[in-house]
Amino acid sequence: MRSGAGKNKQLIFVYPGDLDTPTGGYAYDRRMIGGLKHLGWQIQLISLGDGYPFPNHTQVEYARDALLNLPSGVPMVVDGLALGALPHLALELAKRYPLIALIHHPLAFEFGLSDQERTLLKQSETQSLQQVVQVIANSSSTARDLNQHYGVAPEIMDVVLPGTDRICRPEPRALSNRDVLDPVNLLSVGSIILRKGFHDLIAALAQLLDLPWTLSIAGDTSRNAAAYERLLMDINHFHLEDRVHVMGTVSNEELETLYTKADLFVLPSIFEGYGMVYAEAMAYGLPIIATTGGAIPDTVPQEAGLLVEPGDITALISALKTLIQDPSYRARLSRGALKVAGQQPTWEDAVARFAAVLDGLSPS
């Protein structure tokens, strides 16, 4: 039985942790929430706190107390990072609310999990998804994975791609008359976690010390201490301190400056449910070096970048060498990136699509 918001436009939006966390998933959530409010939706925001996707008993009980005492019948969107870890609570919630899963990528697809953790997450997320009336996936790739690996019926799934901001930006450096003797400015944006592949990137760049390049890495350094420590150790081991700059979390203004000054965006992520940073980089006209992991080939077509297999350092070295040495190739990919960016949805488009999915839930 499916119930909907429709006329009164009330919504409960549930997420783990801090909504201001600087990741693509949280940025997506913030954009949807802000956009829906602008369209007149009354949204009650509920944070379940930390500990996900492996909450302890106290955290689960907190979630139960927070969610089971809300007005029944109001549609409830739950970010998949929390929902997939709460299968028993999902069963109870489904009796009171039209339950909607917002999935950025399946929990069991995270890189660095043990076999036991992967199995537990696969089981719990499968059970949780069996209770929902609607699934909103952030990409067609994620939707396919949910259908093939979790048995989610296509009839209850909708894809709402992330958007980009279409604003007038300076001409990309790849298209400008820059000095060919200047180092090529490489940019990576992403939280310092194992899945983003920074260890592969540093290993690849260490083999290209004879070429003129610098790398700036912008992203949260606090999410995975081991990954951050490994990144710093790798930079030190290969003596790249003067060429690789780890900047941590930066402001929106600082990030815009980094995009504007960059010649090339590179992030050899092992897996992405969509890859918002690639779309953002293309909106700045940057040529891309990435991998074929997850949804990345859907986000970054051939005309905008070079894709290699995840973990293939030899291929990554080749792609970096090619684009560092060939400004005309970078310029061609830059034009392709701008063309692709012009075909992608804006955030206004994405919010409208999200709202249409909620409106489309038929009344009980």
N, C-alpha and C positions, 0 to 999 in steps of 0.2 A: 504493500500500500504506500502510495507516494503522496506526501503533503507539501504544500508550498507556501511561499511568502506572498508573492503577487501583490495584493492590494494594500495591505498595511505595511509592507516592506520592513519587517522586523527581522533581525538576524542576530544569532549568537556566533561569535568568532572565537575559536579556542586555539591556543598555540602554547608550546612549551617555551620556557626561558624568557628572554628579554626581546621584545619586538624590535628594538633598535639595534640588535646584533647585526654587524656589517657582513651579511652573507647574501647571496642571491635569493635564497628561499625566503628570508625575512624581508628583503627588499620587495619581493613579489607580494608578500602578504600586506606590507604597508601600503603599497600602491593600490591594491584591491580595496582595502579598507577605506583609504582616503577617497578613492574614486566613487565607491558605493555611497559613502556619506554625502558626497557632492550631488549624487543623483537622488538623494532623499531617503536613503535607508537609515533606519535607526539600528545601530550596531552596539551590542554589549560585548566588550572585549574581556576575555578570561585568560589570564596566564596561569599555566599549571606549574610554573617554577622550573627548576633545573632537574637534571638527572636523566633526561631522555636521550636515547631510546631504551635506557636500562634503568627505569625508576625503581626505587626501593619500596618497601611496604608503606612507609610513612608518606611518600610522595604519591603513591597510588590512592591511599585513603584521602589525601588532600584533594586529589582530582575528583574522587567520588563525592565528597562533601560539596565541592565547588560547583559541580555540574548537575547533580540530581535535585537540587533545590531551586532551580530556575523555572520560569513559567513554561509549562509544557506546551507542546504544539508549535513552538517557534523553531524555524529551521536552524540547525546547528552545523556550522562548518568547522571541521577539526583538521588542523594541519597534520599531515601524515606522520611527521616525526613523533607526534604524541599518540595519535590514534592507533598506529600500528603496534604500539607497546602496551595497549590497554584493551585486550580482547574481551575480557570479562566485563569490564565497565561498558564497552561498546554495546554489548548485549542488553544491558540495563538501559543505556541511553536511547537505544532504538525503540524502546517501548514508550518513550515520552516525547521524543523529538524526531522530526525528519532529519536524519543524520547524513551529512555530506562530507566525504573525504576529499581533502585537497592534497594531492600527491605530487611532490617535486621529483622524487625518484624513490624506488623501493628501498626500504631500510636494509634489506639483506644484500643489496648491491653495493653497499659502502665498502671501500677498499680498506684492508688491514684488519678485518674481522677474523676471529678464529672460526674453525668449522662449526664448533658448538654454538657460538654466537650467531653465525649465519643461519644455522638450522632453527634456532629459537626464534629469531626475528622473522624468518619465512613463515613459520607456523603461526606466530601471534598476529602478524600482519594479514595473513590469509583469513584467519578467524575474524579479525576486526572488519575486514572489507566485506565479509558476508552479511554484515548487519546494516550496511548503508543503503540508502535509496538512490544515491547519486555519487559519482566519482568525477572530480575535476582534475584532469592531468595537465601538466604544463607543456607537454609536447606529444606529438604522435608516437614518438619512440617510447615514451613512458606508458602511453595507453596500450601499445602493443605488448610491452613487457607485463603489464598488469593482466592483460587478457591471456597471454601465453603461459605465464609462470604463476599467476594467482587465480586464474579462472574467473576474472571479473568480466561480466557480460558486456559486449559493446553497447547494448541498448541503454545501459545506465551510465555510460561514460561520455564525457565531453572534453574536448581539448581547448584550453584557453592559453594561447601562447603569451609569454611576457611581451611587453612593449618596449619601445625605445622613445627617447625624447627627440623630436625633430626640431632642432634649432639651427640657426645660421652659425656655422663654425668656420674658422680660418681654413684656408687651403691646406690639406695634409702635407706634411714635409715630404712625403713620398712623391708628391706632384709638383713640388716647388723647386726652384733653382738653388738648392743647398750646395754647399761646398763638398765635392766628392771626397775630399781629404778628411772631413769630419768623421768621428766615430759614428757608426749606425746605432741609434738609440733603440734598444729593445725594451719592451714593457711587458710585465706580467702582473695580473691583478687576480687575487684569490687568497682565501684563507690559507695559512700555512698548515696544511694537513697532508697526509700521505697521498690521498687520492689525486691531488692536483699535480703530482709528478715533478715537483721542483728538484728532487734528487736526480731524475733523468736529465733535466735541463742543465743543471750545473755540471754533471758528468759530460754532457755533450759540448758545452761551451769551453770546458777545460781542454778540449782537443782543437780549439780554434783560436788559440792565443796569438797566432800570427796575423789574425784579421782585426780590423778596427771596429770595436763594438763596446758598448756599455749596456748593463742591464739594471733596470729599476724594478723592484718587487714591492707592490703595495697590497697589503692584506693583513688581516687579524693574525697576530702571532701568539695568541693566548689559547687557541682552541685545542692544540695538540702539542704538548711540551716536547715530546720525543721528536716529532716532525720538525719543529723549530730548531731544536738542538742539532738535529742531523743537518739541516740546511746550513747553519752557522759553521758546523764542523767541516762540511764539504767545501764551503767557501774558503775556509782557512787551509784546508788540506791542499787545495789546488792553487793557493796563493792568488785568489781573485778579489781580495779586499778592496783593491783600487778600481775594480771594474764592475762589481756587483753591489748594489745598494739596497739593503732591506729596510724599507721605510715604515713598516707596520701599518696600522690603520691611518688613513688620511682623510681629510675633509673632502666634501664634494668639489670645492673650489680647487684644492690641490690635485685631486684626481683629474679634473678637467684639464689642468695645466699639463699633467703627465701625458694624457692622451694627445694633447695638441703638439707637444714637443717630441713625441715618439715617431719613429720611422717604421716600426714593425711590432706587432703584438704576438707574443708567444706564450702558450700555456699547454704543456703536454699532459693534460689531465687523463687519468686512467679511465674515468667514466663521468659522464654528465647527463642529467635528466633533460637538460635543455642547453645550458651554457649561456647565461645572460651576459657575462662579460665579453664573450665573442660578438654577440649582437651589438653591444655597446661600442666595442672597438671598431666594428665595421661602420657604425654610424659616424665615427670620426674619420672614416676613410682609411683605416689602417689595414694593410695586408696582414694575414693571419698565418701563423704556424700552430697547428694543433694536432690532435689525434682522431682516430676513427671511433673512439670510445663512446658508447651510448648514442645520444642524440646529436653529437657534434656534427656529423656529416649532413644532417638535416638543417642545422643552424648555419653552418659554414660551407656553402657549395664550392665547387672547384674553381669558379671564376674569382673567388675572394681569398683563397688561401691554399696552402699545402698541408695535407693531412698525412700522418704516418700512423702505423699501428702502435697502440699503447705499449710502452716499454721497449720499443725498438730504437735504441740509442744510435745505432749506425745510420738509420734512416733520418733520425732527428738531426744528426750532425750534417748530413747531406742537405737537408732542407734549409738549415740555418746558413750553411756555407753558400748555398745558391743565392738566397735572398740578401745576405749581407754583401755579397760581391756584385750583385746585378741590380742597380737602381732602376733600370728600365722595366725589369720584371716586377719589382716592388710597385712601380707606378701603375703597371697594368692591373695588378691585383688590387691596388688601391681604388682604381676606377670601378673594378668589379665589386669591391666591398661597398662603395657608395651606392651602386645600382641595387645591390641586394638589400641594403639598409632602407632604401626608398620603397621597397616592396614589403617590408616587415610591418606588423601592426604598431601603431602608436600605443602609449599607455591608455589613452582615451578609448581606442578601439578595444583593447584588452578588457578594460573595465566594463564597457558596454556588452561585450560577449559574456563576461562573468555574470552580469546582471540578468542577461537574457536566459542563461541557464537556470538561475534561481527563479525567475519569473515563469519558466517553463515547467516547473514542478507542479503537476496537476493537483488540485485540492482533493482531500480524502472524502 
